[in-house]
Every structure is written in structure tokens, then in C-alpha cells.
């Protein structure tokens, strides 16, 4: 009888311990816009599972990485009936006006529009803007990231892109009025919360009309093309966020083919971006980006890889050169000498270097000193911590080989 009673007591006690460690309820507190059903899919556990502190920390970081919240914390309350987990969320402002601009000597551009990165409270994104960069452009981008909490999503892009493009004929820079009209659709397949594949295509037209007066050998008066783009993108995201500080790595591989309707040969492009972020002490952040790209190597002025202040080399100027291959390394150290509850200011030191393969050239072009550029400089970041991506950027870059070549670059968001 004593053994039976002891067994009953032991069983009851063990059952109590199990119940005390079993997750009974999961709550999200502080939400004003985001739907709890959207956040549930980022949990590493569910009700009925046993409490696991490692999975709890993993879930917290996944929620922070959504970039919808200024802060995420949690409380765990245990009782005889089980565990209650309460996540405390401080939402960022995600419906924002767009006012981006940049400029160097004799050139200025700006964007004005609106962006929502948490449309309908389910992580969907809508961006629409007007841009003036030599000429007027318009764009709308819509992303349904996870349709009905499934691993599938879709991107829709509608773009009218107009600029003055410098093209190079026998060493002469000839400016063209460039118009691109694009309608694109991509499918998104999430493998997990850090890896995904995007694949799809676009129909677009390109129109080049010569703007520079005077005859130039080989420079046509006008070129008009109707084309179809097919693309595949693989994304591996291992970056963890803590406000504007980043730690981890990110890789994006892009494969594209372009086929013209007038039976021109198919054009192929492959490029890869590898980014590495290292948190250094409490206020420091090291960031680097390695970009490698190759395309069909035709001797053409319409080469896809561009040497440009806004894209890859700060201070070099606007669309200075073009190539069918590119190797670019950007590195910078960011240090926050002011970091308050709402505002922060960073100082930045950077180095941007790159080499290009000329259209029709070969791989030896990458090691030719004439095709290599090296810039260095510094700048500031003015950051509002309660607004999504509210980072105003000012950089000044100098060519270390030709110090007379330099310039300011301004914009919104980190350079990379």
C-alpha cells in the first residue's frame, strides 16, 4: 500500500513538473497594426510544446529581424497549469513618405513618394514614387510576402524609368535619352525564415534617343527594343538586427537572361552580392560587400555593369564607365558617437574599390591598372530609431590615385 501511495505521489509530482514547463498560452502585446496570425508563423514553438529557452531567444531574434519593431522583449510566467509567454512589441512607423535624394558635382537627383512595409499588418510591402534623375521616372512595387501564412509570395513591379544615359563609342561619351517601361512578376518560395528563392520575369521596352548633338562614328540616332527578362534569385540571409546594428552575413545570387523580340542573341547576366557585418563592441559595426558579376561579352555600348557613385564607388561620379564584368569590394567602419533612445549619429570611414572588364575584352582586363579604381573617404549617418530605415547618409569619397577626382554622395539608408 505504501509503494502504491508513493507511486501516485511521484506520478502526480512529475505531472505537475511537466505541466509547469508546458507552454499553455502565447501572447503578443503592444500590437497596433500587425496581426498576431502573421507573427505566429515566426515562432519556433507552439502551444503544447515544452519550454525551451534557446528557441525562445531564436524567436525573439526572428521577430526583431522583421524590421517592423523598434524593440522586442518577452516575459515567461509559470504556474501549475503551464507556461504563459508574453512578447512585448514596440512597433515602428512603417507607412512613411519617401524623400530620397543624392548628388555630386553638376548632378542632383531626388525621389518623392510613399512606402508601406507592413501593409494590412501582414508584412506585405507597397512602394510607389516619382524620381527625377536627369528626366522623370515613376515606379510601383508590391510584395505579398507570405500569402495566407504559406511559404509562397509574389512580387509585382510596374516601372517607367527615364534618364540621360552616357554610352561610349570609340572613346566618345554620347548621351542618350533612355526610356524603359517594365511590367514584372516574380514568385517567392520561402524555405525557412532565412532562405528563399525568387523566380519570374518581365516584359519591357527600351528606347534610346540620341541627345548629344553632332555626328559620332557608330552612334545611332535611335534604338528601340522589345524584350523579355527571365530571372532567378537565391537569397541566404543570416543577418541579425539590433536597431541599426547588424551582425552576420547575407548572400544573393542573381541569374538573368534577356531575349529580344527582333531575334538578337540572348543576353546572359550573373552576379553575386556577399555582405558581412560584424558588431564591434557596443557602438561599432564593420560592414563589407563583395560584388562579382559577368555578362555576355559583346562589344557593345549597352554593357550592363556601371561604374557609378550611387551603385558601387562613392565619389567617382555618375555612370562613368560600363563593362561586361565587375569585381567590387566595399568596406566601412561605422561608429555611433551618439546613441539615444530615439536618435543616433554615426561616423563612417570607408574604402570602395573595383575593376571592370571592358565590352568585348577578356579576363586580363580585371588586372589592368587602367580599369581599377580605389576611393576612400568618410561620412555621417543621422538615424531616427523609431522609424523604419530612417537613415540620412552623407559621404565624401576621394580617388586615391587621382585626388582631384572626388565628390559628395547623399541618400537615405546605408550605402549597402
N, C-alpha and C positions, 0 to 999 in steps of 0.2 A: 504494500500500500504506500509505504514511504517512497519507494522508487517511482511509482506511478505519479505521485504528487510532485516529486522533484522534476520528472519529465514534463509535466504540464506547466510547471512554473518556468522551466528553462525554455520550453517552446513559446510560451507567452512572452517571455522576455526577449527572445530572439525576434519574434514577430514585431514587437514594439520597436526594436532597433532598426529592423528593415523598413517599417513604415516611417520611422523618423528620418530615414535617408532617402525615401522615395519622393520624387517630385510630384506634388499634388496640383499646384497652380503656377502658371507663368503669366505675369502681367507686364504691360508696357505703360509707364506713367509719364505724363508730360506731353503726350502727343496732341497736337492741334490739327495737323493735316495728314500725316502719314497713317495709313491703315495698318492695324495690327496684323491682319491677314497677310499683308505684304512682308512684314518683318518676320513672321513665323517661319518662312522658308529658309531664313538665315540661321536658325537655331541649330546647334549641334546636338540637341537632345529634345525630348518631348515629354509631356506629362506621362507619368508611369515609369520613367527611367530612374535609375539611381543617381543621386547627386555626384557629379564629377567636377572637381574644381578646375581641372585643366580644360575641359570642354566649356566651362563657364567663361573662362578667360578668352578662349578661342572665339566664342560667340560675341563677346564684348568687342573684340578687335574687328570682327567682320562687320558689326554694326557701325563702328567708327569709320571703317573703310568705305562705307556707302557715301560719305561726304555730304550727308544730309543733316548731320548733327554736330553742334559745337562741342558737346560733351555727352558721354555715355557712362553711367555707373550702375551698380546693382546692389541690392540687399537680399540676403538669404535669411528667411525666418523658419526655424524648425519647431515642430510640435509633435505630439504623439500621433497626429493624423497624417503627417508628412511635411514636405518642404514647400514653402512658397518663395518663388523668386520674383523680385520686382526690379525691372530695368527702369532706370530714371533717364529720360531722354530730354536733351535741350536742342530743339530744332533750330536749324539755320534758316535765314531768309533765302528762299530758293526761287521766288519769282522776282527777277531782277531786270532793271534796264541794262542795255548794252551801250556802253560808250567807250569804245576802244580806239586808240589812235597810236600812231608811230611816226617817226620822221627822222631823216638825216638831211644833210645839206641839199638844198634845192628840191626836196621832195617831202610830201606830207600825205598821210592817208588817215581815214577815220571810219569807224563803224558806229551805227546807231540802230538800236532795235530792242528786243526783249528776249529773255531766256528763262525757261522753267525747267529745273532738273528733277522735280518731283511732281510731275503732272498727275492729277487725280489721286495723289497720295500713294502711288504705287511704283514710284521710281521711273516713270516714263519721262521723256525729255522732249521739249519743243523749243527750238531756237529759230528766230527769224530776224533778219537785219538788212539794212541798207549800208553799202560801203562805197566810199569814194576813194579811189586809188588811181589817179590819172583820169579815170572815167567812172561811170556809175554802175554798180552791181547790186544784185538782190539774191538772197538765199533763204530757204526754209528747210530745216532739218527736223524730222520727227522720229523718235525711237520709242517703240514699245518693247521694253527690256525683257520682261517675262510675262507672256500672255497667260492670264488666268493661273498664275503661280506655276506654270510649266517651265521646262528648261528652254523653251523656244521664244524668240523675239523677232522683231523686224525693224529695219531702218528704211526710211523714205526720204529722199533728197530731191529738192527742186531748186535749180540754180541758174541764174543768169549772171555770168562773170565777164566783166569788160575791163580791160586795161590797155595801156600802151606797152607793148612788148618789144624790147630790143632783140633783133635777130642779127646774126653775124654772117656776112657774105664777103669772102676774100679779105677778111680783116676789117671790113667796114661794118659799123653798127647802124642798122636801119630800123627805125621804129615803125611798128605796125599797130593799127587799131585792132585789138583782138576781142572777139565775142565768142563766148562759149555758153550754149544752152544745154542743160543736162537734166534728165529725169532718171533717177536711180533707185533701185530697191535691193536690199540685202536681207537675207535670213540670218538669224543669230541662233547658235546652238551652244548653250552653257553645259560644260561637262561637270563643273563644280562651281564653287564661288570664286575661283581664281583663274580658271582656264576656259576659253571659249573659242569657237570658230565662227567666222562670218563669211558668207559666200553669196554672190549675186552678180548684178550687172547694171549697166546704164546705157541709155541711148543718148547721144549728144551730137551736136553740130559745132564745128569750129569754123570761124570766119576771120581771115587775116586780110586787112586792107592797108596798103602802104600809106604811112603818114608822113614820113620824111620826104621832102621834095628833092628832085634831082635823080638822074639815072645812076643805078648801081648795077654792076655786072652780076647777073644771076639772080637779082632780086625781083620777083614777080610783083605785078601791081595788086593782085588779089588772089587769095587761095580760099576755097570753101570746101569743107569736107563733112560728110555724114558718117558717123562711126558708132560702133558698139563696143562697150567695155565689159569684159568678164574679169571677176576678181575673187581672190581667196585670201583671207586674213586669219592668221593664227595668233592668239594672244595668251601669254602666260604672265599673270600679274601676282607677284609676291611682295608687293609694297604695302607696308603698314603705315597708317597715318596717326599722328598725334597733333591735332590742329594743323599747322602748316609744316611741321617737321615730318620727314619721310625716312623710312628705313626699309631696305630690301632691294629687290631687282624686278625689272619689267622687260619683257621681250615681245616684239611684234614683228612677225614675218608677213610680207605682202607679196602676192603673186598677181600679175595683171597681164591680160592680153587685150590688144586693141585691133579691131578689124574694120577697115574702111569699106564703104559700100561701092566704091569705084575700083575694086579689085587690086588695091595696093597690097603689098605683102603685109601679113600680120606683124604687129609690133609687140614685143615682149618686154616686161619690166619686172625685176625682182629687187626688193630692198628690205633691209632688216634694221630695226632700231633696238639696241640693247641699252637699258638705263640701269645705273647702280646708284643707290642712295645709302649713305652711312650717317647715322646720328653720332655726333661727336660731342661729348659732354652734354650739359643741359641746354646750351644755346647755339651749338654749332651743327652744321649739316654740310656734308660733302656730297656733291652730285656730279655724275658724269653720264655722257651719252656717246655711244659709238654707232654711227650710221654707215652701212655698207650698201651700195646699190650698183646694179648693172642693168643695161637695156640692150635692145637690138642696136648694133653698132653701125648704123648707116651714117654716111657723110651728109648730114642734113642740118640746117639751121634750127630745126624744131626739136633739138635734143631735150630730154625731159628733166635732167638734173641741173639745177640752177644754183649759181653762187650768188647769195642774196643775204642782206643784213637781217631780214626778218625770219629767215628759214634756218640758217646754219652758221654764218660768220658775222658777228656783231661789229659794225663799223665799216664793213667793206663797201657798202653801197647797195643799190637796187639792181638785181638781175644783171650782175657784172659780166657773167660768163655762163656758158652752158656746156654740158658734157653728156656722154653716154655711160659714164661710170663715176662713182663718187666714194671717197673714203673720208669721213668727217669725225673728228673727236672733239667734243666739248667737255670742259671740266670747270667746276666752280666751287668755291667755298662760301657758304652763307653763314653769317654770324648775327644773331639778334642782340643788339645792344640795348634795345627797348622791347620788353615783352610784358605787357599789362593784360588785364582781363579782356579788354575789347580790342586794343590796338597793339601793333608791334611794328618795329622798324628793323630791317636787316641791312647790313653792309655786305657787299659781294665782291669777291675777286675772281676773275675768270680767265680762261685761255680757250680760244677757238682755233682749230687747225683743220686743214682739209686739202685733198688732192683730187684732181679730176682727170678722166680720160676724155680726150677730145673726140668729137664725132668722126668716125672712120679711123681713129687711132688704135693703138694696141696697149697691152698692159704695162709696157715700159713708160707710158705717159704718167702713171701714178708716181714714179720715182724721178721724174723730170722736175728739176727745181723751178722751171717756168710755170708749172701747173700747181705748185704748192703755195699755200698761204698760211700765215701764222699771225694771229691777232691776240692781244691781251688787253685787259682793262679792268674796270671796276664799276660799281653802281650801287643803287639802293633799292629796297623793296619796302613799300608802305602798305601795311596789311591790316584789314578790318577782320577780326576773328569771328564775328557773328554773322558774316555774310559770305555766301558760297563764292570761292575763287576771287574775293575782293582784294587783289594784289596789284598795286600800281608799280610798274617797273621802269627804272631809268638806268641805262647802261651807256658807257663810253668806251669804245674799242679803238685800238691803235695797231697799225700794221708794224710788227717788229722789224720787218725787212725794209719797209719804206714808211718811216714815221709820219711823212706828210699825208699819208692816206689814213683817215680817221673819221669818226663820226659818232653822234649820239643815236641811240635806239630806245624808243619809248613804247610801252604797251601795257596790257593788262594780263596778269597771270605770270607765273615763272616762265623763263625762256624755254625750258624743257622740263 
